[in-house]
Amino acid sequence: MSRSIPTRPLVLCYGKYTNLLESRRLLLEGMGCEVDIAARQTDFQRCFDKQPKYALIILCHTIATEERFSIESRCRAQGSNTVVYSPEALMDPEELTLRVSELLDRRAVRGTVAR
């Protein structure tokens, strides 16, 4: 009898502050996620085009509202169940960890755009 290996959730973090992206990467990897980061729109686009099966896309507060809406619309248009989440600027790491866990659990049921 063979066992299936659980898949690590794939997360993309997009924002303008490299230090914040790296901190979030470490936090999410500690939760068992596989994490890509993008600090520029071209980086985000490259990641998204290469791997459109992200479980979660975290859009940092440094991303313009119009761009956030565009990304959310694109995910919906693809029929993706990728969760798009925009946390508050100064969210406590424990709170972020809890919220990400909740979003990934909800994603298992249905795709969501979270604010």
C-alpha positions in Angstrom: 0.0 0.0 0.0 1.4 3.4 -1.0 0.9 6.6 1.0 0.4 9.9 -0.5 2.8 12.7 0.5 1.0 15.8 1.7 1.5 18.8 -0.5 2.9 21.9 1.1 0.7 24.9 0.3 2.3 27.2 -2.3 2.2 30.9 -1.3 3.2 34.0 -3.2 4.0 37.2 -1.2 4.1 40.4 -3.2 5.2 43.8 -1.8 7.7 46.6 -2.1 9.7 46.0 1.1 12.2 43.2 0.8 12.7 42.9 4.6 9.0 42.5 5.2 8.8 39.9 2.4 11.7 37.9 3.8 10.2 38.0 7.3 6.9 36.7 6.0 8.7 34.1 4.0 10.4 32.8 7.1 7.1 32.8 9.0 5.2 31.0 6.3 7.9 28.4 5.8 7.9 27.8 9.5 4.2 27.0 9.0 5.1 24.4 6.4 4.3 26.5 3.3 6.4 26.7 0.2 6.9 30.5 -0.5 7.8 32.6 -3.5 8.3 36.4 -3.0 8.1 39.2 -5.5 9.3 42.8 -4.9 8.4 44.2 -8.3 5.4 43.9 -10.6 7.6 42.1 -13.2 8.6 39.5 -10.5 5.0 39.0 -9.5 4.0 38.5 -13.1 6.8 36.0 -13.8 5.9 34.0 -10.7 2.2 34.1 -11.4 2.6 33.1 -15.1 5.0 30.3 -14.2 3.0 28.8 -11.3 -0.7 29.9 -11.4 -1.6 27.3 -8.8 -0.9 29.3 -5.6 -3.0 28.4 -2.6 -2.5 31.9 -1.3 -1.3 35.2 -2.6 -0.5 37.8 0.0 -0.5 41.4 -1.2 1.3 43.6 1.2 0.1 47.1 2.1 2.6 48.6 -0.3 0.7 47.4 -3.4 -1.7 50.0 -4.8 -5.4 49.4 -4.5 -5.9 49.3 -8.2 -3.3 46.6 -8.6 -4.7 44.6 -5.8 -8.2 44.6 -7.5 -6.6 43.7 -10.8 -4.9 40.7 -9.2 -8.1 39.6 -7.4 -10.1 39.9 -10.7 -7.5 37.9 -12.6 -7.7 35.0 -10.0 -11.5 35.0 -10.2 -11.4 35.0 -14.0 -9.2 32.0 -14.1 -11.7 30.1 -12.0 -8.9 29.6 -9.5 -9.5 28.8 -5.9 -6.4 30.9 -4.9 -7.0 33.0 -1.9 -5.9 36.6 -2.2 -5.2 38.3 1.1 -4.1 41.8 2.0 -3.0 41.9 5.7 -2.7 45.1 7.7 0.7 46.9 7.5 1.8 46.1 11.1 0.1 42.8 11.7 1.5 40.8 14.6 3.3 37.6 13.3 1.1 35.4 15.5 -2.0 37.0 14.1 -0.8 36.6 10.6 0.0 32.9 11.2 -3.5 32.4 12.6 -5.2 34.2 9.7 -3.1 32.4 7.0 -4.1 29.0 8.6 -7.7 30.0 8.6 -7.5 31.1 4.9 -5.8 28.0 3.8 -8.4 25.9 5.6 -11.2 27.8 3.9 -9.5 27.5 0.6 -9.8 23.7 0.9 -13.6 24.3 0.7 -13.8 27.1 -1.8 -11.7 29.9 -3.4 -11.9 33.2 -1.6 -10.8 36.8 -1.8 -10.0 37.9 1.8 -9.5 41.4 3.2 
